[in-house]
Amino acid sequence: MADRHSIDRLWETIEARRDADPETSWTARLLSLGPEKCATKFGEEAIEAVIEAVKGDSEALAREGADVLYHFCIMLAAGGVTLDDVMRELDRREGTSGLVEKASRGG
Ligand SMILES: N=c1c2ncn([C@@H]3O[C@H](COP(=O)(O)OP(=O)(O)OP(=O)(O)O)[C@@H](O)[C@H]3O)c2ncn1[C@@H]1O[C@H](COP(=O)(O)O)[C@@H](O)[C@H]1O
């Protein structure tokens, strides 16, 4: 099983690559393109994962899922949002059913 904290290490790597040479780092190259391009790239990767999910190819979905998580972190980093910000929001929601939350909004 993957280390629970591998996404934390990935985030640290992304932050460390922020000012790296775009010729030698894909991360630095993506971030140098700006928030819009990074968000577009995330959307493309998400669609590739959707395609594998619909096809029912679980190995391909796991690979595309990794691409999605990496490019999600890139989009956050480009937009000035940290992984901790997202985790704090998840923590805040922990224990509240989506059904209860939706009902509280009249849904
Ligand atoms: N997790 C990743 C990771 N996941 C995906 N990718 C790259 O994201 C790129 C996606 O580009 P493309 O859209 O061209 O590829 P594609 O999705 O296959 O699309 P098509 O070829 O079908 O068009 C590929 O080059 C992948 O290698 C990643 N690049 C880097 N990382 C992590 O980031 C670290 C730092 O990488 P560098 O910044 O490159 O040093 C690495 O050590 C990894 O831990």
Ligand as a Chemical Component Dictionary entry (heavy atoms), coordinates in Angstrom:
data_LIG
# 
_chem_comp.id                   LIG 
_chem_comp.type                 NON-POLYMER 
_chem_comp.pdbx_formal_charge   0 
_chem_comp.three_letter_code    LIG 
# 
loop_
_chem_comp_atom.comp_id 
_chem_comp_atom.atom_id 
_chem_comp_atom.alt_atom_id 
_chem_comp_atom.type_symbol 
_chem_comp_atom.charge 
_chem_comp_atom.model_Cartn_x 
_chem_comp_atom.model_Cartn_y 
_chem_comp_atom.model_Cartn_z 
_chem_comp_atom.pdbx_ordinal 
LIG N1  N1  N 0 3.951  13.094 -10.202 1  
LIG C1  C1  C 0 4.478  13.646 -11.177 2  
LIG C2  C2  C 0 3.862  13.583 -12.469 3  
LIG N2  N2  N 0 2.744  12.994 -12.908 4  
LIG C3  C3  C 0 2.667  13.267 -14.222 5  
LIG N3  N3  N 0 3.726  14.003 -14.628 6  
LIG C4  C4  C 0 4.058  14.446 -15.973 7  
LIG O1  O1  O 0 2.995  15.169 -16.510 8  
LIG C5  C5  C 0 3.194  15.193 -17.900 9  
LIG C6  C6  C 0 1.858  15.155 -18.586 10 
LIG O2  O2  O 0 2.159  15.628 -19.835 11 
LIG P1  P1  P 0 1.371  15.313 -21.140 12 
LIG O3  O3  O 0 0.033  15.938 -21.032 13 
LIG O4  O4  O 0 2.231  15.703 -22.278 14 
LIG O5  O5  O 0 1.241  13.734 -21.092 15 
LIG P2  P2  P 0 -0.057 12.881 -21.189 16 
LIG O6  O6  O 0 -1.011 13.187 -20.066 17 
LIG O7  O7  O 0 0.420  11.471 -21.283 18 
LIG O8  O8  O 0 -0.762 13.407 -22.484 19 
LIG P3  P3  P 0 -0.553 12.971 -23.984 20 
LIG O9  O9  O 0 0.868  12.498 -24.189 21 
LIG O10 O10 O 0 -1.559 11.866 -24.164 22 
LIG O11 O11 O 0 -0.886 14.207 -24.720 23 
LIG C7  C7  C 0 4.087  14.008 -18.274 24 
LIG O12 O12 O 0 5.310  14.503 -18.740 25 
LIG C8  C8  C 0 4.243  13.295 -16.948 26 
LIG O13 O13 O 0 5.532  12.717 -16.799 27 
LIG C9  C9  C 0 4.484  14.234 -13.547 28 
LIG N4  N4  N 0 5.647  14.940 -13.410 29 
LIG C10 C10 C 0 6.203  14.992 -12.178 30 
LIG N5  N5  N 0 5.662  14.378 -11.066 31 
LIG C11 C11 C 0 6.313  14.487 -9.738  32 
LIG O14 O14 O 0 7.002  15.710 -9.673  33 
LIG C12 C12 C 0 8.360  15.479 -9.343  34 
LIG C13 C13 C 0 9.223  16.568 -9.921  35 
LIG O15 O15 O 0 9.201  16.502 -11.339 36 
LIG P4  P4  P 0 9.997  17.606 -12.188 37 
LIG O16 O16 O 0 9.366  18.903 -11.859 38 
LIG O17 O17 O 0 9.814  17.252 -13.638 39 
LIG O18 O18 O 0 11.405 17.530 -11.732 40 
LIG C14 C14 C 0 8.655  14.075 -9.851  41 
LIG O19 O19 O 0 9.753  13.501 -9.198  42 
LIG C15 C15 C 0 7.349  13.386 -9.511  43 
LIG O20 O20 O 0 7.334  13.041 -8.126  44 
# 
loop_
_chem_comp_bond.comp_id 
_chem_comp_bond.atom_id_1 
_chem_comp_bond.atom_id_2 
_chem_comp_bond.value_order 
_chem_comp_bond.pdbx_ordinal 
LIG N1  C1  DOUB 1  
LIG C1  C2  SING 2  
LIG C1  N5  SING 3  
LIG C2  N2  SING 4  
LIG C2  C9  DOUB 5  
LIG N2  C3  DOUB 6  
LIG C3  N3  SING 7  
LIG N3  C4  SING 8  
LIG N3  C9  SING 9  
LIG C4  O1  SING 10 
LIG C4  C8  SING 11 
LIG O1  C5  SING 12 
LIG C5  C6  SING 13 
LIG C5  C7  SING 14 
LIG C6  O2  SING 15 
LIG O2  P1  SING 16 
LIG P1  O3  DOUB 17 
LIG P1  O4  SING 18 
LIG P1  O5  SING 19 
LIG O5  P2  SING 20 
LIG P2  O6  DOUB 21 
LIG P2  O7  SING 22 
LIG P2  O8  SING 23 
LIG O8  P3  SING 24 
LIG P3  O9  DOUB 25 
LIG P3  O10 SING 26 
LIG P3  O11 SING 27 
LIG C7  O12 SING 28 
LIG C7  C8  SING 29 
LIG C8  O13 SING 30 
LIG C9  N4  SING 31 
LIG N4  C10 DOUB 32 
LIG C10 N5  SING 33 
LIG N5  C11 SING 34 
LIG C11 O14 SING 35 
LIG C11 C15 SING 36 
LIG O14 C12 SING 37 
LIG C12 C13 SING 38 
LIG C12 C14 SING 39 
LIG C13 O15 SING 40 
LIG O15 P4  SING 41 
LIG P4  O16 DOUB 42 
LIG P4  O17 SING 43 
LIG P4  O18 SING 44 
LIG C14 O19 SING 45 
LIG C14 C15 SING 46 
LIG C15 O20 SING 47 
# 
